[in-house]
Amino acid sequence: MSYHRRLATLLGADPAQATADDVRKLLNNPLAAEGQDLDHKLEPHANGTEGGGELAKDIAAFANSTGGVLVLGLQDDRKTSIPVHASPIQLTDGLRRRYSETLASRTAPILDVDIHFAKETHTLDGQVPLGFALVMVPPSPRSPHAVLGLTDLRDGCLRFPVRSGSRTRFMNPTEVETAFLDKQNRHAQRELRHDQLLDAIEEQKGFSPVRTSAPVPAKPDLTVTLVPHAPGAVPWDRSAFERYQRQLRTETTLLEEPHTTFDEVEPVADGFVARQDPGSPRQVIAVFADDGSAGVAYPLSSRADHGWYGDSSEVPGSPRPLMLSTGELTEVVVSALGLLGRHAVDRAGALGGCAIRITLTGPLPEGLEGVVSRAPGPVRLTSG
């Protein structure tokens, strides 16, 4: 991730996998001075209302800026901001819990961060491990984040911190207004990306060759699209594409049906498309974009199959409302999220939040009622 690229270079390792010895490489290194993306503290933030306000301010400032890493257990020189002294801290679940609970109660929208413990290698069994805590804060797509009450939760104060070089300051009213306008624009761009994925899937349906002599009946599609809040980048060359082909030809499109793999994987303008043979029971089509966004369309079962059923309370002679069974909906959505999430994380390297849209498209059965809407809240992408 770009927000901790400088620190990764200095550590010689991914910050999420760094050891205590890696962290000590920062000592007396002018390149490790505090800056826009890096801060050091000798010890964790204090307990209590005021300490919680400082914690929320430090983390929200990174999230409202370009992201960064807070290293706990290092003291820097006040004049140069270069780390000069290491003082390993106790690494406990209580520290993680306190930071998480403080951010939940003192930031809005609520911030969630990853805390990596770089443990000393010589810690004895039964002892509280010592080392350094790396609080990793990516730039937030939900910014601006406010701190609720700086010194008193009852003061009703909302302040929006931002990183300015090696220091933290608060946004002025004009900056806050601009930040909220930017947030609206980012949301609109994600909505546009969802629409583009839906259009790409519809376009691919027209290209899908029919290998069967019998006509294939049109079915409604449940289409799931995923757009990372922070776009990734898919490595793109011949060997990489061949690797993607091999992966997708063994990728199960439905969890409960182990033989439902993709038959074709082809490059397109900004990524690649995968589809099942038109003669297969599902004929799933998926598009995978270079930025980590992706979409997949699952043709649903007709009413004659198990997937659709009538309302038991229907009035004789009236139009029969049809509904999608919970079992089929769950199977399709869970399968789709796994397929799309692996592309975003494993191929594009996208981490953080994402936006998901679930859409019912195509020819609907007569009398079908109800709409499947987009997910109500952000979904977090994690590796592994």
N, C-alpha and C positions, 0 to 999 in steps of 0.2 A: 504494500500500500504506500502511496506517495507521501502520506503525512508522516510516516516514520522512516522514510528512506534514508535520511541523514543519520539517524540514530543506528539503523541497521548497518550502515557502512562503518560507523565508529566502533560498534560492538563486534563486528565481524560475524554477526549472526542475526537471525530474525528476532526482534525484541520479544516475541511471544515464546521463544525457546532459549532465551539467553540464560547464562549461568551467572553466579556471583563473580566469578573471575572475569567474565565478559564485561560486566558492569564496571569493574575496577579499571578497565582500559580507558574509561572516561577521565580518570583522575589526571589533573595537570595537563590536559589536552585542550589547547585553545579552541579547537574545532568543536569541542563539546560544551562551549559556553551556552548559557541560557539564551534562548531566542524565541522566534515566532512559534517554533514547533517543539520546544524542549524546555522543561523546568525541573529544578531539583529542590528537594526539601530534606532537611536532616532527619526529621521524624514525622510520623503521620499527623494529620490535623487534630487539634484538640477536640475533646468531647464538649457537648453543650451547644447552646444556641449560637453563640458567636463563632465557635470553631466550625460548626456546621455551615454557617453562612460563608466562611472563607473557603471551605471545601467546595461548596456549590459554585462560588464565584470562579475559582481556579479551573474547575472542570468545564463549566459553561463557557468560559472565555475561549478555550480550545475549540469546543463544539461550534461556537458562533464564528470561528475564524477558519483556518485551514487545517485544523486538527493538530494533535501533538501528543507528547508523552510526558507524564509527570513521574520522575524517579524519586522514590522515598528511600532515604538512607545515605544521601550525599549532601555535603555542605560545600557551598561555593564561596569563592572570594568575593566580598561585597563590592570591590572596585571593578573586578574584571568579569564577574559572573562565571568564572571557570571553576569546575568542581575540584576541590583540593583535599577533601577529607572524606573518608568512608566510615560510616557508623552503622553496621548492619542492625536491622530492626527485627522484632519478633513477627514471624509470618504465620498468622492464625486465620481461621475461618471467621473469627469475630471481626477482624479488620475488614475483610471483604463484605461481611454482612452490614457493618456500620456504614461503610461508604455507600453501599447500595441503598440502605434505608434512608440515609441523609439525602441522597440525590432524589429519591422518590418523594420526599416530603418538602424539599427546598428548591426544586427546579420545575419549571413549567414551560413547554411540555417536559415530561419526566425524561431524564437522561439515564441511559444504561451504558456502562463501560466494562471493558475487560481488564482485569487486574492479573498480571503474571507475577508469580513469585520466583525470583532468581535466588535459589537456595544455596547456602554454603555446603560444600561437599563433605565437610567433616562433622556435621551434626550427628550426635549420638542418638541411638534409639531411645525413645521415651522422653527426649528433651524437645522443647518447643523449637522448631527450626528457625534459624537466623538467616538473614540475607537482605535482599532489596526487593521492593515492590515497584513494578512498572505499571502505571495506570495509563492505559492506551485509549485515547479519545479521538475517534475519527471525526472529520467535519460532518456536521449533522444536516441531513436534508430537511429536518423539521425545525431548523433554526428560523428566527432567533429564540433562544431559550432565556427565560427570565429567572433571576434569583428571588425567592420569596422571603422578604424580610432579611435584612443584612445582619442586624444585631438583635432584633426582636420580632418574632413571628407575628405579633399583634399590630405592628406598625403599618401593615398594608402596603409596604413598599415593594415595588416591582422595578428591578434594575436589570439592564441587559449588558453583561460584561463582554468584552472582546479583547483579544490578544493584540498588543501593540509592541512589536519587537520583543524584548525580554520582560516586559511589564504588562499588567492588566489594567485596563481602564473601562469606563462605562460609556455606552453609546449615548449620543445626544438625541433629542427627539427626531431630528431629521434623519439620522442614521437608522433609528428604529423604524421609522415609516418606510424607508427604502428597503430595509431588511424584510419587512412584511410583504412589500410589493414583489420582491425577488422570490419569496416563498410561493406566492400565488402563481408567478410565472413558471416556477419549477413544477408545480402541480399540473399546470396546463400542458407543459411539455411531456410529462408522463402520460397524461390522458391521450395526447396525440400519438405517443409511441404505442399505446395499446391499440388505437385505431389502425395504425400502420401494420401492426402484427396481424390483426384480423383481416385486413386487405390482402396481405401477403399470403395468408392461408387460403383465402378465397381464390386468389390467382392460381395457386398451386393445384387447387381442385380441378381447374380447367386444363392443366397440363398432365394430370394423372392419366396414364394410358390404361385402357380397359383391355384386359387379356381374356376375359370370359365372353362367350358367345351370348349367354343369357343376359338380359337387361338387369342392371343393378338398381333396385328401388331407392329413391331418394329418402334419406332419413334426417331427422333433426340432429344437429351437432351440439354437444356441450364443449365449448371452447374455453380453455384456460390460458391466460396470458400473464407473464411475469416481467416486470420492469424494475431493475435495481435502482435504488435512489441515487447511488453513485455508480455511473457506468464503469464497466471493466473493459478489457481489451483481449480478444481471443488471438493467440499467436496464429499466424496464417502463412503457411507455406505448403509445399506438396507433401512432405512427410507428416506435418501436423494434420492435414486434411485426411490423409490415409489412416492416421491413428483415430480420428473422429469417426471415419467410416467403420472401422473395426469395432469401436466402442458401441456405436448405435445399432450395428447389426446383431449385437448380442444383448442390447438393452431391452428389458421387458417393459412393454408399454402398459400392461395391466398386472397388478401385483398377484391376483389370483389366477392368472392364466400364463404359465411359464413359457409358452411357445409363441406368445404374441410379440415378436420382434420386428424391427424394420427390415424391409426387403431392399429398399433403394435409398441411397444417400448421395445427393448431388450438390455441387456448389451453386450458389446464386450470387446476386450483386453484392450484398452486404453480409454474407454468411453462408449457410447451407440449409437444405431442406431434406427431411427424411419422411418416407411414407411406406405404408404397408401395401402389399399387393391388393389390387381391387377385388380379387377373389377371396380375400381373407374375411373372417366374420366381422371385423371392425373397420378396416380401411382407415386407420389412424394416419393423420398428416401432421407433421410438426415442422416449424421453422425456427432456426437458431441464428441469432444475429451476432455480429462481431462485438457489440457492446455488452453482451451478456444477457440481453433481453431475449425472450423466446415465447412461443405459443404453440399449443397443440389442440387439435380438434378431434373429438371422439364421436363418431356417429352412434346415436343411441338406439336401443332396441325398439322395435315397433310394438304396438299394443298387443299384437299376437304373441309376443315374447313375454318374458317374465318382468321386463322393466317397467311397463306401463299398466296402470290399473284404474278402474272406475271408482267414483265416490260412492260409498255404500248408502249415502243419504240422498242420492239423486232422485228426482221426481220422474216417474215413468213418462216417456214421451218428450222430456226436455233434453237439451244438449248435454251430453255426458262429459263433465269435466275430467280431464286426465291429469295424472300427476306422476312425477318421476319418483321411483322408489328410493327410499333412504339408502338402502344397501348399494344400489348401482351408483347413486350420486357420490357416496363416500368412496367407493372403489375408484371411480374415475378421477375425482379431485385429488385424492391422496396420491394416486399413481402419477398424475400430471405434475403435481408439485415436486415430487421426487425427481422426475425427468428434467423439468425446467430448472430446478434449484441446482442440480448437479452441473448443468451447463453454466449457469451464472457463476458458481463458486469454483468448480474444478477447471473449467476451460477459460473463463474470462477473468477469474481472480476477483470477482466482486464480493465484498463483504459489507455488513451493515444491514440496512433495511431494504425492503422492496415493496412495490405495489402490485397487487394481484387483482385481476378482473376475471370473473366467471360469467360467460355469456351463452345464452341459448339462441342458436341461429339456425337458419335453413328452414325447410318446410316443416311446420309444426303439425302434429296430429290434430284433427278437427276437435274443437272444444277444449284444447289445452289451455289451462289457466295457471297463472303464477310465473314469476320471473326469478331467475337466480341472479343475485346482485353481487357486486364486488365485495371483497373482504372489508369489514368495517374498520380495521386498524392496521398498523404497519406489521409486516412480517419480517423477522430478523433472519439474515443469512449467516450461516456459520460453516466453517470448513469441517469435514469429517461427518 
